[in-house]
Amino acid sequence: MQKLATWGSIERMGSLNVGNLGEYLREQRRNAQLTLRQLADAAGVSNPYLSQIERGLRKPSAEILQQLARALRISAETLYVQAGILDERDRDEAEVRSVILADPSINEQQKQVLLQIYESFRKENGLATDDDSKSSS
């Protein structure tokens, strides 16, 4: 019994993938101390629909995942990875981009320069995205 309690606490710490999207969402909702109804209201989805997502009966669109992420105050990219929309490397890149673009302390030109520098390092290290390699051709 002690092993199960330890396993559950490790999952909550984010060290392990909790399995599927529904389980992950339920775990995040519980960590945020929200009821199913509270999260559904905050995300603008129906209570039954959210329940079906958590039980693995429905596969939400990227837009719904974004609404849920916003309501849970977590990265949408994390949910996209859980749903299989993004792979882990895409998520990391998207999170870096999101942080740069969301920073209110720098202006738009500075943000664009930072993104260009970031992409040049990724290209140098062989990690350029498909969009980057197409645009540089």
C-alpha positions as CSV (number, residue, x, y, z in Angstrom):
1,M,0.0,0.0,0.0
2,Q,2.9,2.4,0.8
3,K,4.2,1.9,-2.8
4,L,1.0,3.1,-4.3
5,A,1.0,6.2,-2.2
6,T,4.6,7.0,-3.2
7,W,3.8,6.3,-6.9
8,G,0.8,8.7,-6.7
9,S,2.9,11.5,-5.1
10,I,5.6,11.1,-7.8
11,E,2.9,11.5,-10.5
12,R,1.7,14.7,-8.9
13,M,5.2,16.0,-8.8
14,G,5.2,15.7,-12.6
15,S,8.1,13.3,-12.7
16,L,6.1,10.6,-14.5
17,N,3.6,10.7,-17.3
18,V,0.3,9.8,-15.6
19,G,-0.9,7.8,-18.7
20,N,-3.5,9.3,-20.9
21,L,-4.9,12.8,-21.4
22,G,-8.0,12.2,-19.2
23,E,-6.0,11.0,-16.3
24,Y,-3.6,13.9,-16.7
25,L,-6.4,16.4,-16.8
26,R,-8.0,14.9,-13.7
27,E,-4.7,15.0,-11.8
28,Q,-4.1,18.7,-12.8
29,R,-7.7,19.6,-11.8
30,R,-7.2,18.0,-8.4
31,N,-3.9,19.6,-7.9
32,A,-5.5,23.0,-8.7
33,Q,-8.2,22.0,-6.1
34,L,-11.0,22.5,-8.6
35,T,-14.2,20.5,-8.9
36,L,-15.2,19.2,-12.3
37,R,-17.9,21.8,-12.5
38,Q,-15.5,24.6,-11.6
39,L,-13.1,23.7,-14.3
40,A,-15.8,23.2,-16.8
41,D,-17.2,26.7,-16.1
42,A,-13.7,28.3,-16.1
43,A,-12.9,26.6,-19.5
44,G,-16.3,27.3,-21.1
45,V,-17.2,23.6,-21.6
46,S,-20.1,21.6,-20.3
47,N,-19.7,19.5,-17.2
48,P,-20.7,16.3,-18.9
49,Y,-18.2,16.9,-21.8
50,L,-15.3,17.5,-19.4
51,S,-16.3,14.4,-17.5
52,Q,-16.2,12.4,-20.7
53,I,-12.8,13.8,-21.6
54,E,-11.4,12.8,-18.1
55,R,-12.8,9.3,-18.5
56,G,-11.2,9.0,-22.0
57,L,-14.5,8.8,-23.8
58,R,-14.0,12.1,-25.8
59,K,-10.9,13.5,-27.6
60,P,-11.0,17.3,-27.3
61,S,-9.9,19.7,-30.1
62,A,-6.8,21.8,-29.7
63,E,-9.0,24.8,-29.0
64,I,-10.7,23.0,-26.1
65,L,-7.3,21.9,-24.8
66,Q,-6.2,25.5,-24.9
67,Q,-9.3,26.6,-22.9
68,L,-8.6,23.9,-20.3
69,A,-5.0,24.8,-20.1
70,R,-5.8,28.4,-19.5
71,A,-8.3,27.5,-16.8
72,L,-5.8,25.2,-15.1
73,R,-3.0,27.8,-15.6
74,I,-0.8,25.3,-17.3
75,S,0.9,25.3,-20.7
76,A,-1.4,24.3,-23.6
77,E,1.6,22.6,-25.2
78,T,1.8,20.2,-22.2
79,L,-1.8,19.2,-23.0
80,Y,-1.0,18.9,-26.7
81,V,1.8,16.5,-25.9
82,Q,-0.5,14.5,-23.6
83,A,-3.1,14.4,-26.4
84,G,-0.5,13.3,-29.0
85,I,-0.8,16.6,-31.0
86,L,2.8,17.6,-30.3
87,D,5.8,15.6,-29.5
88,E,8.1,16.5,-26.6
89,R,10.6,18.5,-28.6
90,D,7.9,20.6,-30.3
91,R,6.5,21.4,-26.9
92,D,9.9,22.6,-25.6
93,E,10.3,24.9,-28.6
94,A,6.7,26.2,-28.3
95,E,7.2,26.9,-24.6
96,V,10.3,28.9,-25.3
97,R,8.5,30.9,-28.0
98,S,5.5,31.5,-25.8
99,V,7.6,32.8,-22.9
100,I,9.5,35.2,-25.2
101,L,6.3,36.4,-26.9
102,A,4.5,36.9,-23.6
103,D,7.2,38.9,-21.9
104,P,5.8,42.4,-21.3
105,S,9.3,43.8,-20.4
106,I,10.5,43.7,-24.0
107,N,9.1,45.3,-27.2
108,E,8.0,43.4,-30.4
109,Q,11.2,44.1,-32.2
110,Q,13.3,42.7,-29.3
111,K,11.0,39.6,-29.2
112,Q,11.6,39.0,-32.9
113,V,15.3,39.4,-32.6
114,L,15.4,36.9,-29.6
115,L,13.3,34.4,-31.6
116,Q,15.7,34.8,-34.6
117,I,18.7,34.2,-32.3
118,Y,17.0,31.2,-30.8
119,E,16.3,29.7,-34.2
120,S,19.8,30.3,-35.4
121,F,21.2,28.3,-32.4
122,R,18.7,25.5,-33.1
123,K,19.8,25.4,-36.7
124,E,23.4,25.4,-35.7
125,N,22.7,22.4,-33.4
126,G,20.6,20.6,-36.0
127,L,17.3,21.1,-34.3
128,A,15.6,23.4,-36.7
129,T,11.9,23.0,-37.2
130,D,10.4,21.9,-40.6
131,D,9.1,25.5,-41.0
132,D,12.6,26.9,-40.5
133,S,14.2,24.7,-43.1
134,K,11.5,25.5,-45.7
135,S,11.8,29.2,-45.1
136,S,15.6,29.2,-45.5
137,S,15.5,27.3,-48.8
